[in-house]
Amino acid sequence: MGSLEARILVAVAFLLFVGLLFVYSASFPLAQRLYGDPFAFLIRQLLGAGLGLLSLLIFWRVDYHLWQRIDDLLLLGAFLASVLTLLPGVSQGQRWLQLGPLSFQPTEFGKLALVLYVASSLVRRGERIGSFKEGVFPYLAVFGAFGVVFALQPDFGMFVLYGALLTFLLYAGGVPWRLLFGTALAVLPVGGLMLLAAPYRLGRLLAFFNPVAYRETYGYQVYQSLMAIGAGGVWGRGLGASRAKLFYLPAAHNDFAFAVVAEETGFVGALILIGLLACLVVLGFRAAARAPDRLGALYALGSSFILGFQTLLNLGVVVGVVPVTGLTLPFVSYGGSSLAVTLALTGLLLGVARQTQPESGLSPIREVAG
């Protein structure tokens, strides 16, 4: 096993352990109240971890060039499954599909499918991506299709994440920045309309600018989150000793899991967790830099970007510097679909790292970016 693979695996192992530990810690009061079983949410998270570890193994051990053959089918499948969430009687909360006792969020799997499709198609198109017709329009159509789903669900956080991922990969893949900049300016009003279309989104935006003034309404979660983080101090209250999770902080086991981590382990524990996440992202970019070809570099870049950008958005929400988006913290927040896809993305990183070449003066990233 190469040293890069080993380092990625070590980071993933620690993050998975920490995540499961804090899913239980943050969720057991709610699980006890709702189900009479303090382990209810942990058991579901373990199912997501099992599926994710299987996906990690597949993406790690299978030659990543195989995904180039089926990337469009995977994206189509993720899109059709996302559309099904809009049908009454099939979906749960317009974002999840119910399969017996289990539920999954198709737009989470769409993140992985989007990385595979965009990276593969950019390689296939080659020099043609320098034009709007070949380098922007097909991907704008894909984003528009998913954007309609996000607007109807509604899920503004995924809209932002998909848009950022697509822009990043197109730029890294060699699409001229002037085309991307012009397209972004054209799409920006759509995001603004989505933001203002629902009263609660406007309320969240107002609460973002003044959380104290809205601490009893739209800013309640952020205010309670900041209180929990502050209460943790340097060393924290101790594992399991969070008070915010005792029904003061909504979604304490989900979007705001980091607040529980900071309250129980303090500044030191929060910093260690952030360091582990940052380490995994850095290792992912290193795998991209050492990838043997353009396809591997783009796969690693896309996977690393999702992990890093989603982490920044979630942490920004928890500490009140970004409006509430509803996105989870990779590895740490409760959500079987999110954890499974996060592990699959790290498996893709491992698949690229398995074929990495020694450091050289020529980086595939620079070749891709032009």
N, C-alpha and C positions, 0 to 999 in steps of 0.2 A: 504494500500500500504506500503510495507516494505521501510525502510529508504534507502536501497541501490538502489532500483528501483527509488525512488524519486530523489536521487542525480543524477542518470544517466539521468533521464528525464529533470532535470533542466539544466544539461550541454548540452544536445541535443537541448533544446529549445533556449538557448543562442547562440549556434553555428549555428543553422538554421537561426535565426534572423540576426546574423552578416553576414552569408554567403549570404543571399538574398540581404542585404543592399549593400554589396560590389560588388556583381555581377552587380547590377544596376549601382553603381558608376563607376565601371571599364569599363562597356560595353556601356554606353549610347552614347559616341561620335561615336563609330563604328556602333552601331545600327541606329543612326540617318543618318549616311552616306550610309549604305547599304540598309536600309528599310524605311527611312524617319520616323521612329518611335523610340524614345529613350527607350521605354519600351519593344522592341521586344525580346531581350535576357532574360530579367527578366520574361516575360510571359512564355517563354519556360522553364525557370528554375522552375517556379511555378508549371508547369505541372509535371516536374520530382519530385518536392517536394510532390505533391499530391499523385503520385504513391508510392513514398518512405514512406510517412506516412501511407498509407494503408498497405504496406508491413510490416512496423514496428508494426502496430497493430496486424497483423496476427501472426508474429513471436513472439510477446510478449504474446498474449493470448492463442495461441495453445500450447499444451504440446510438448516440443521440442523433445520428444522421437518419435513423429510421423515422423519427417524428416528422421529418420533412415530407414524407410520403402521405401522411394522413392529417396534416395540420389543418387543412380546410374542413375536413370532416369533423374534427374535434371542435373547431370553432362553430360550425353549423349546429352540432349537437348541443353545445353550451347555450347558443342563442335560442334554439327551439325550446330547450328546457326552461330558459328564463321566461319565454313567452307563456309557457304553461302556468307560471306563477300568477298570471293575471286572470286565470279562469276560476270562477267560483266553484267551490266543492273539490277542487284539486289542490289548491295552495293553502298555506298557512300564513296569514299576515301579509299576503301578496309578495313575499320574498322567498318563502321556503316551499318545497314540495314534500308532501308527506308520503313516506313509504312504510306503511305499517307503523311500528313504534318509533321509527326513525324519521328524521327530516333533514333535508340538505338544501343549501342555498346555491342555485345554479350560477349566479353571477360571481360567486367565489371561484368556481371552477372555470368560469370565463376568463379570469385573470391569467391562469396558466395557458389556456387555449389561445389567448390573444398574443402572449409572448411567442408561442410556437408558430402561430400563423404569420405574424408580422416579420419575425426574424427570417423564417423560411422564404416568404414571398419576396422580401428585399434581396435575398441572395439570388432567387430565380430571375428577378427583373434586371439585375446587373446595372449597367450604365443607364438604362431607361428611366431610373428613378429621378433623374435630373429634371424631368418635366412634371408639370402639375397633373397631367392625365395619368401618368404611371406612378409617380412618387407620392401623390397626396390624395387624389380623388378616390381610389379604391378603398383606402384606409378611412377616409372621411365618411364614406358610405357605410362601412362597418360600424364606425363610432356612432353615426346617426341612428342606425338600426338599434343598437344597444341603448342609445340615449333615449329613444322613445320608451323603451321598457323601464329605464330608470325614472323617467318622468311620471309614468303611470303607477309605479310601485308605491310610493316614490322613494328614491334612494339617491340623494344628492352627493353623498360621500363617494359612492361607486362611480358616479358621473365624473367627479373630479379625478379620482384615481385612474380610471380608464383613459381619460384625456391626457393626464400627465404622462402615463406610461407610453401611450401612443406617440406623443410628441417627442419624448426622450429617445425611443427606439428609432423613429424616423430620422432624427438628427444624427444619432450614433451610426445609423445605417448609411448615411451619406446624402440624404435629401437636403438640398440647399436651404439654408436658414431663412432666406427671404421668402420662400414659398411657405414655410411653416409659420413664420411671423404673420404674414398676410392672412393665412387661414385662421390662425389663433384670434386675430382681431375680428374676423367675421363670425367666429363661433362664440366669442365672449358674451355677446348680448343674449345668446340662448341660455348660457349658464346664469346670467343675471335674471332672466325671466323665470327660470326654475327656482332660483333663490327667493324671488318675491311672490311666486305663485301661491305658496302656502303661508298662511299667517304665522305658523309656528317657526318657519325658517327666518322670517323677518324678525320675530321676537328673539330668536337665538342670536341674530346679528346684533340687535340692540343690546342684548345682555352681554355680548362679547365686549362691547365698548364700555359698559358700566355694569359689571356683574353684581356689585353691591346693591345698586338701585333695583335690580331685578332678582334679588336673592330669594324672594318668595315665589317667583313665577318661572320665567324662562331661564333665569340664571341660577336656579336652585342647585342643579347638579354641579355646576362649576364651582359655586360658592362652597358647597359641602366638600368637594374634592380638594379645594385649596385649604380648607380647615383641617382635613385629614392629613394632608402633606405637612402642614405646619405643625400638627400635633406629633408627628413622628420624630421631629428634631434630628439630631445627628445619628443616634443609634436605634431609634424606634421604640415602640411600646413592647415589642416581643412578638414572636410568631403566634398567630391566632388571637392576638389581643386588640385587634382593630375595633374601634367603636363605630366608625362610619358605616361598616357593613351591617350593623344592627338596625337596618331600615332607615338610616339617616341619608345614605347616599344611594340613590337609584342606580341600577346597573353596575353595582360594585364589583360583580364577578365578570362583567362583560366589558363595555367601553371604558369604564373607569377602574379597571383592575390595578393599574399602576398606582392609583391613589392608596389602595390597600397595601400594596408593596411598600410604598414610601412610609405609610403610617406604622407598619409593623417592623420594618427593618431600617427605617430612617434614611438619612441622606447617604450613608455609606452603602446600604443595601441597594438603594435606587441607583446609585452610581455604578455599582457592580453590574446590575442588570443592563443598564444602558451600555456599559462597556462590552458586555457579551454580545448584545445585538449589533453594536458598531463593529465588533471584531468579525462577526459573520459576514456583514456587508463588505467590509474591506477584503476579506478572503475571497468573496465572490468576484469583486472587481479584479483581484489578482489572478483568479482563474481565467477571467476574460482576457487579461493582458497576455496570458501565456497560452491561450487557446491555439490549437493547430490550424484553425481556419476561421473564416469570417462568420460562418454559421454558429460555431461554438462560442465565439466572442459575443455575438448578439444574444444567444440564449443566456449566457452568464450575466451579461449586462442587464437584460430585462428582468431576470430573477432577482438580482441584487437590488435593482432600482425599486421593485415592488416592496421588498422587505424593508429597505431603508426609508422610502417615501412614506409608506403606511405607518412605520414607527414614528417618524417625525410628526405626521398629522395627528396620530393618537396622543402622543406626549404633549403636543401643542394644545390640544383640546383640554387635557387633564389639568394643565397648569394655566389655562386661560389665555393663551396667546393666539389661539386659532378657534374660530367658531365651531360649535359642535357638529361633527360630521357623521357620527354613527359607525366609524370604522374601528375595528378591533386592533389590539396590540398583538403583533405576531408572537406565537407561542404562549402568551401569558393570559390573554382574554379567553373567556369561555366561548365555545363555538366549535362544534365538531367539523363543520365544513371549512372554516377558516384554518383550523389546525391541520387538517388533511391536505389542503392546498399548500400551506406553508411548508410542510414536510416534502410534498411533491416538488416544489420549487427548489428546495435545498438538494433534493435528489438530482434534479437537472444540473445544479451547480456541481455536484459530485461527478455526474456523468461527463461534464466538460473537464473537470479537474483530473479525472482518470486518464485523459488523453493529452494533458498539458505537456508542453515542451519546456526545456530549461530556459531560464531568462536569457534574452538576447537583446540586441540593440533595436530590433524591429518589432513593434507591438501590433497585433491584429486590431486593437482598438484604434490606433492611429490610421491604420489602413482603411478601416471601415468608415471612420469619420472623415476621411479624405484629407 
